Amino acid sequence: MGPGIGYQPWDDPIKSLLFEVGLSYFNWDRYEGLDEHGISTRVGFDFGYNLFNWLTLTDRYVLYPTVGKGGIFFLRNEAALNIPWEKFPL
């Protein structure tokens, strides 16, 4: 996490979409070899879609290209199906 800006073109009860860019700090604690740390940029988006009244699909992609480390980057994806307890169909 770190400072950044974002833009949210959709945010309604059915769907949401958020884009973000910013800076982040990274720290590699390696088992073997030298540990590294520094600054990376962050580019990502969050998407959410209400499939049913009780089930929501969410997906988050974030790319962390490092600054000054010769093209090293991390890509993180988190996808989930969420069911709120109060809407759980019994």
C-alpha positions in Angstrom: 0.0 0.0 0.0 1.0 3.6 -0.5 -0.1 6.9 -2.0 -2.0 6.9 -5.2 -5.1 8.0 -7.2 -8.1 6.2 -8.5 -11.1 6.5 -10.8 -14.4 4.6 -10.3 -16.5 4.7 -13.6 -19.1 2.3 -12.2 -20.6 2.0 -8.7 -24.2 0.9 -8.6 -26.0 -2.0 -6.8 -25.2 -4.4 -9.7 -21.6 -3.7 -10.7 -18.6 -1.7 -9.6 -15.2 -1.0 -11.3 -12.2 0.9 -9.9 -8.9 1.8 -11.5 -5.9 2.9 -9.4 -2.2 3.9 -9.9 0.3 4.8 -7.2 3.5 4.0 -5.4 4.3 1.1 -3.0 7.2 -0.1 -0.9 8.5 -3.7 -1.5 10.6 -5.9 0.7 11.9 -9.3 -0.3 13.0 -11.5 2.6 14.8 -14.4 0.9 15.7 -17.7 2.4 18.9 -17.7 0.4 20.7 -14.7 -1.1 20.5 -11.0 -0.3 17.3 -9.4 0.8 16.1 -6.4 -1.3 13.7 -3.5 -0.7 12.7 -0.4 -2.5 10.0 1.5 -4.3 7.6 0.1 -6.9 4.7 1.6 -8.9 1.3 0.1 -8.6 -1.3 -0.3 -11.3 -4.5 -2.1 -10.7 -8.3 -2.5 -10.9 -11.1 -3.9 -8.8 -14.3 -5.3 -10.4 -17.4 -6.5 -8.6 -20.6 -7.9 -10.0 -23.8 -8.9 -8.1 -24.7 -12.3 -9.7 -27.7 -12.9 -7.5 -29.2 -11.0 -4.5 -27.1 -13.2 -2.3 -23.9 -13.8 -4.4 -21.2 -11.3 -5.5 -18.2 -12.0 -7.7 -15.2 -9.8 -7.0 -11.8 -9.7 -8.9 -8.8 -7.6 -8.2 -5.6 -7.4 -10.3 -2.6 -5.4 -9.2 0.7 -5.0 -11.1 3.8 -3.9 -9.2 6.7 -3.0 -11.5 9.8 -2.1 -9.5 11.6 1.2 -10.0 15.3 0.8 -11.0 15.5 -3.0 -10.6 15.8 -4.0 -14.2 12.3 -5.1 -15.2 11.3 -7.0 -12.1 7.6 -7.0 -11.4 4.9 -8.7 -9.3 1.4 -9.5 -10.5 -1.3 -10.3 -7.9 -4.8 -11.5 -8.6 -7.5 -12.1 -6.1 -10.9 -13.5 -7.2 -13.7 -14.4 -4.9 -17.4 -15.3 -4.6 -18.9 -13.5 -1.6 -22.1 -14.4 0.3 -23.1 -12.1 3.1 -24.3 -14.0 6.2 -27.6 -11.9 6.3 -28.4 -13.0 2.8 -27.3 -16.6 3.0 -30.0 -18.8 1.4 -31.1 -21.5 3.9 
